[in-house]
Amino acid sequence: MFRCSADCCEDSQASMQQVHQCIERCHAPLAQAQALVTSELEKFQDRLARCTMHCNDKAKDSIDAGSKERQVKRQLESCVTKCVDDHMNLIPTLTKKMKESLSSIQK
């Protein structure tokens, strides 16, 4: 991207607007890559947050049903641990998906 942008600036015949447009074209693949990675990570975080919220709801329901606090804490910890473990197992697939998507971005 930087080399491409530098090449844009070396064209002495280009107008300021042409140089600016050339630099924008150079930056486009990086912007696409950043947007893709950000989007995928946000989805991953949202899924993990939904899972832990489900655990919180289950814990609240248990407390409302009269379960003891110590037991509810253990259940909550177990549920959240499972969420984390499940999502850790998704990381290789997420990584593969992002690599494939990133490789398809035009350079």
C-alpha positions, 0 to 999 in steps of 0.5 A, spaced: 500 500 500 505 504 501 509 503 495 503 504 491 501 510 494 509 513 493 508 511 486 502 515 485 506 521 488 511 520 483 507 521 477 509 529 475 504 529 470 498 527 474 493 533 478 493 533 485 486 530 484 488 524 480 494 523 485 489 523 491 484 518 487 490 514 486 492 513 493 485 512 495 485 506 490 492 504 493 488 504 500 482 500 498 484 493 499 487 495 506 480 498 508 476 492 506 481 487 509 480 492 516 472 492 515 472 484 514 476 483 520 473 488 524 466 485 522 468 478 523 471 479 530 464 483 532 460 477 530 464 473 534 464 477 540 456 478 540 456 470 539 460 469 546 456 475 549 449 472 547 452 465 550 454 468 557 447 472 557 444 466 556 448 463 562 446 469 566 439 468 565 439 461 567 442 463 574 437 468 575 432 463 574 435 458 578 435 463 584 428 465 583 426 458 583 430 458 590 436 454 589 442 456 593 447 461 591 453 457 592 450 452 587 448 457 582 455 460 582 457 453 580 452 453 575 454 460 572 461 458 572 460 452 569 456 455 563 460 460 562 466 456 561 462 452 556 461 458 552 468 460 552 470 453 550 465 452 545 468 459 542 475 457 543 473 451 538 470 456 533 477 460 532 480 455 527 474 455 523 474 463 524 481 464 522 480 460 516 474 463 513 478 470 514 484 468 511 480 466 505 476 472 505 482 476 505 485 472 500 480 474 495 480 482 496 483 485 490 490 488 491 
